[in-house]
Amino acid sequence: MRTLTISDEVVPAVYSLNIKQRFADVRLVLACGDLPIYYLEFVVTMLGQPCFYVWGNHDAPEVQADGQVVSYARGAVCVEDRVVRHQGLLIGGLGGSIRYKPDGHHQYTETQMMFRVWRMVPRLVLNRLRYGRYLDVLLTHAPPLGIHNGPDYPHRGFRALLLLMQWFRPRYLIHGHIHLSYGFSHTTETQVGDTLVINTAGYRLLDLVV
């Protein structure tokens, strides 16, 4: 399935009146956080394709041009702490980053992230019984620990995501948070067991196998 994945940056090639022509073959949009709500809504409106997203550590309610305060992207589906099935594709979401500020939005300790993984387990087991597999795509903001991580603590990944990959073997883990412009790592794809870990900071065009 031709898929546009986005996170972290408002990219001129995407935020453009030519988006429909440039991405005419896209059938799914996946967003991995730290994006303005207006940007998500623009992509959904212009492409007219389903969009699933998670939050990043910088996401917050947004005051739009008409003065309305919005806290979610209209026309898109937030998959935080849940799993949905779309055209046979099992998509789950665990957004946010490692906690580095006491009052930071969408920030979690390692223990909190592990608890979120455990809360998802019953649905994953049900998927296995119904469809023969636990999960196809996991959307996250932060990467797994030790994969595409930055050198500083705020850009460290989660050990809990490593365990989830080991136990439930999603085909893809797609994350953001690690801007290529930061120079931390230019590696954007890493195979870990059965899971292809993909950094989509900015945007990527992927052909997801259902």
N, C-alpha and C positions, 0 to 999 in steps of 0.2 A: 504494500500500500504506500503510495507516494505521500510523504509526510514532511511538512514544514515544522521544524523545531526551533524555538526561539527562547532567549533569556538574556537578562542583564543589560542589554543595550538597545536603544532605539536605532535601528539600522536604516539608513536612507533607502536602500534597495527594497526594503519591506514596507516602510512607511512612505509609500509613493502611490501616486494615482495610476501608475503602471503595474501595480501589484497583481491585478487579475491576469494581465498578459504574461508577466514574468513567471507566475506560479500557476499557470492554467491547469497543470496536471495534478496539482495537490488535492488530496482527498481527506486530509486530516491535519490538524494543527495541535502541537503539544508545546506547552510553555512551562519553563522551569524556574520562574520567579524573578524578582527584582525588575519588573516591567511596569510602566505606568498603565493604569486601567484603561485610559483612553487609547493606548496603543493596542492592547488586546482587543478592545471593542472595534477598533478600526480594522484589524486583520479579519476578525469574524465577519463583520459587515461586508467588507469588500470581497472576500473569498467565498463567503456563503457556505463554508465547510465546518464540520464539528470541531470544537476546540476544547481541550482538557488542560487544566493548569494546576500548579501548586504555587505557594507563596515563597518569596525569598526574604532574607533578613532585613531588607530595606523597604519592603512593601508596607503601605499604610493607607488608610482611607484618603480619598482624593477629592478635592474641590474642582468640579468641572466648570466649563466656560459659562454654563447657565446658573452657576451658584449652587448646584446640587452637590451634596456630599455623598459619594458612593464608596462602598466597601467591598464590592465584588464586581466582576466583569460581566455585564449583561450579555446574554447570548452564548456565554461559555460555561463550562462545567468545572467547578473546583473538585478535585479528587483527593484532597487532604484526608489522610487516615481512612481511606476507603478504596474499594476496587469496583470498577465498572466494566461492562462488556460492551464493546462497540464493534459491530460487523465481525464478530468472532474473535476480536482482539481483547485480551484481558489486561486492563490498565489500572495500576495502583499509584498512589501518591503519598510521599512523605517529604514535605517541603521544610524550609528553614535551614538554619546553620547551627554550628556549635555555639553555645552560649558564651559570649565574651563581654557582655554588659549585663549588669543585674536587672535592668528594666528593658532590655532589648526585645523588640517585637520579633516573633517567629524565630526565637533562639532557644536551643534546648541543650541540656546536659546530656552526656552519654547515657545516663540512666533513664532520662526522660525519653530519649529516642528509642531505647530498647523497649520501654514500656509501650510505645506507639507500635513498634513491630509486633509485640505480643498481642496487642488488641486486634491486629489485622489477621492473626493466625487462623481463627475459625473460618473466615471467608476464604482464605487461601486453601485450607483443607477441603472446604466445600467445592471449590473450583476443581481441585484434583479429582474428587469423586464424580463431578458432573462432566468435566471436559478433558480429563486425563492429564492435566498440568495445573500448576499452582498459579502462574502469572506469566504474562508475555512481556509487558513493559512496566518498569517502575520509574516514575518521575520523581526526581528529588531536586533540591536546590544545591545542597552541599554534596560533594562526592564521597565515596567510601574512604575510610582511613587508608592512607598510603598510596592512593591512586589519583593522579592529577591534582594532588594537594599543593597548596602554597607553603612557603617556609614559615609564615607567621601563624599564630594560634587562631585568629578569626577565619583563616582559610584552611584549617585542618578538617579532614573528613571524619565520618562516623564509623566506629568499629561495628556498631549495630547493623549497618548496611552490608558490611562484609559477611556477617553472620546470616543475614537474610539471603544474600546471594548463594551462600554455601548450602543453606537448608532448602530454599525454595526455587532456586535456579531460574530466575527470569531470563528470557532471551536477551532483553536489553535493559540496561540501567542508564537513563539519560539525565544528566545533571547540568547545572550552570555554575555560577558563583566564581569560577576561576577564569577571569578575563585573560584572553591571550595577550592583550596589550600590557598586562602586568609583567610579562616575561617570566612567570613562574615555571611554566612548562608549555612546550609547543606540541606535546603529544595530546591528541584529541580522541583517540580510540585505543582501548586496551582490553584484550580478551582475558577474562578471569573465569576459569572453569567454563561453564556453559553460558556465561553472561558477557555480552559485549558492552563495556562501559564507554559512554560517549559524552564528551564535553560539548555542549551546544551553545556556549557563551557567544552572543551575537545571533547567528542563525545557521542552520544546517538544512540540507535537503536529503532525506533518507528514504530508502525503499525498505519498509518494514515487512518482514515475512510473517504472515499470519499463520 
